[in-house]
Amino acid sequence: LKIAAAAMAARCRLATSFHRVHGANVQLDASRMRATRVESFANGLCFSQEPLAPGQIFLVEIEEKEKGWCGHLRVGLTAHDPQSLEVVPEYSLPDLVNLGDTWVFAITRSHNRVQPDGEEAPARARCPPWEPFLLIEQVRIPRDALVGRSRPGRYSHILDELYRTNVLPATARRSRIGVLYAPQPDGTADMHIIINGEDMGPSARRLPTTRPLYAVVDVFASTKSVRVIPVEYGLPSLQTLCRLVIQKHIIHRLAIDGLDLPPPLKSFCKHE
């Protein structure tokens, strides 16, 4: 069990970038952690660099919005290796979904969970803001990394409790949205959408687990740019510990630009 947990933790640290294969209107930064749709409202399809492990979340933060378009970010999973696609579809819905073995949902201010046949939808239990972990099946995810904040630039260790509990609407700038799959006893899996630390419940059921599943992020319409947010399940890495020390002595993230640090480390330190 410890070996499996260690292997999963290692994979979680690796899943911090987008795949080199992406939509025609997508531009990735040098780290491939930031994806921006440079024109139009479509052709913004992106994938995770690696297939996800069971229970492993692929989390993005909305960095920029663009007025004048209808629709928002779309996320999901696909069993298609991005490298195998002859042409990246223009849309995740319906184009990529129509290829089969793909499950994608449009993010709105409200997100409906899918229930088993014949069952009524129960009231969604919100995770208390003081609860440090989000529990999905047997997976415990550090909740603080999952929650988007409406006051960028300042770090939560120096702000009051109102800041910590000020959760954003799903489609707002700085909102954090993730996707994962949870294996079931029958050998299939349920797909879960996580919005600002809250589990929306199973958004799709009976996903096959015999093929690798990649995260799908469609930078669509009013969503202009997103950034991958690394989520570490196990002990924090040395890189993360260094970031925490730097943030502890910096009030505003723009002050990091003046530090004598390599550019990739500066970029990493600017994000909670």
C-alpha positions, -999 to 999 in steps of 0.1 A, spaced: 0 0 0 29 24 9 46 16 -24 13 23 -44 9 56 -25 44 66 -32 41 58 -69 9 78 -71 24 107 -53 53 107 -78 29 107 -107 9 135 -92 40 157 -91 47 149 -128 12 159 -140 18 196 -140 18 205 -177 -2 204 -209 5 181 -237 24 194 -267 -6 184 -289 -34 210 -286 -59 230 -306 -49 254 -334 -57 285 -314 -38 275 -283 -5 290 -273 14 274 -244 41 291 -224 76 277 -220 67 256 -190 35 243 -208 16 251 -176 -3 281 -191 -26 277 -221 -40 308 -238 -65 309 -267 -50 335 -289 -80 341 -313 -116 332 -320 -136 313 -294 -129 277 -305 -99 254 -313 -89 258 -276 -86 221 -268 -58 210 -244 -48 177 -228 -27 166 -198 9 157 -207 4 122 -190 -25 100 -184 -39 104 -149 -35 78 -121 -67 67 -103 -77 95 -79 -52 119 -94 -66 154 -100 -57 176 -130 -64 211 -117 -64 244 -136 -70 280 -125 -88 305 -148 -63 333 -154 -80 354 -181 -115 359 -193 -127 374 -226 -159 393 -230 -183 389 -259 -185 351 -261 -212 328 -247 -200 297 -229 -172 288 -205 -144 263 -197 -151 227 -205 -133 198 -187 -133 160 -188 -114 128 -196 -106 110 -228 -91 75 -235 -76 89 -267 -38 95 -266 -35 131 -279 -5 119 -299 -27 96 -319 -51 123 -331 -46 131 -368 -64 164 -362 -72 180 -329 -110 186 -330 -123 222 -330 -146 216 -300 -146 192 -271 -184 192 -273 -195 176 -295 -165 169 -318 -141 151 -293 -170 134 -275 -183 120 -308 -150 101 -313 -161 79 -284 -145 71 -250 -145 108 -241 -165 125 -213 -166 163 -212 -188 187 -194 -193 225 -197 -187 244 -165 -215 267 -155 -224 284 -122 -243 252 -113 -231 218 -122 -253 187 -120 -241 154 -108 -252 122 -126 -272 97 -105 -276 59 -109 -308 49 -127 -338 52 -104 -321 72 -77 -330 108 -68 -303 134 -66 -294 140 -29 -286 174 -15 -249 181 -22 -229 181 10 -205 210 11 -170 205 25 -166 227 55 -140 255 48 -119 244 78 -117 208 66 -80 204 54 -88 175 30 -114 167 3 -123 130 5 -135 113 -27 -139 76 -24 -106 66 -7 -86 96 -20 -77 125 3 -68 157 -16 -53 187 2 -82 211 0 -64 244 3 -47 240 -31 -81 234 -47 -98 266 -37 -97 297 -58 -94 331 -42 -108 365 -52 -79 386 -39 -49 378 -60 -15 391 -52 -16 384 -14 -9 351 3 -35 335 26 -10 331 55 -12 369 62 -49 375 56 -80 369 77 -105 341 77 -129 360 54 -103 357 27 -99 320 33 -137 314 30 -143 338 1 -149 311 -26 -155 322 -62 -182 313 -87 -172 284 -109 -167 306 -141 -149 335 -124 -113 346 -129 -91 328 -103 -116 299 -100 -99 265 -98 -115 235 -115 -102 200 -116 -111 165 -129 -103 130 -117 -116 95 -119 -124 72 -90 -123 34 -96 -154 14 -86 -158 -22 -74 -172 -34 -108 -139 -24 -125 -152 9 -140 -147 44 -127 -167 75 -120 -155 109 -132 -156 137 -107 -155 175 -113 -140 196 -85 -149 233 -84 -131 254 -58 -126 226 -34 -161 212 -37 -168 178 -52 -197 181 -77 -202 143 -74 -200 118 -103 -204 137 -136 -201 105 -156 -202 68 -146 -189 35 -158 -158 49 -175 -134 21 -186 -102 18 -167 -84 -6 -191 -71 23 -212 -51 53 -200 -73 84 -193 -60 119 -202 -75 151 -188 -93 173 -213 -94 211 -209 -112 232 -235 -103 268 -232 -136 278 -247 -154 311 -254 -153 335 -224 -124 316 -208 -92 330 -224 -64 315 -204 -58 288 -177 -28 276 -157 -22 242 -143 -20 241 -105 2 213 -92 -14 193 -64 9 172 -41 -8 143 -23 21 131 -2 49 150 16 57 183 0 86 184 -24 117 205 -17 105 229 -44 73 234 -25 90 239 8 113 266 -8 82 283 -22 65 284 12 96 300 28 98 326 1 60 334 3 63 337 41 86 367 37 68 383 7 36 402 11 27 406 -26 36 382 -54 49 410 -77 77 415 -52 90 381 -63 101 396 -96 128 416 -78 144 385 -62 176 370 -75 160 337 -85 158 317 -118 127 327 -139 110 292 -136 113 293 -98 98 329 -97 69 317 -117 64 287 -94 66 310 -63 39 333 -76 12 307 -73 -2 292 -41 
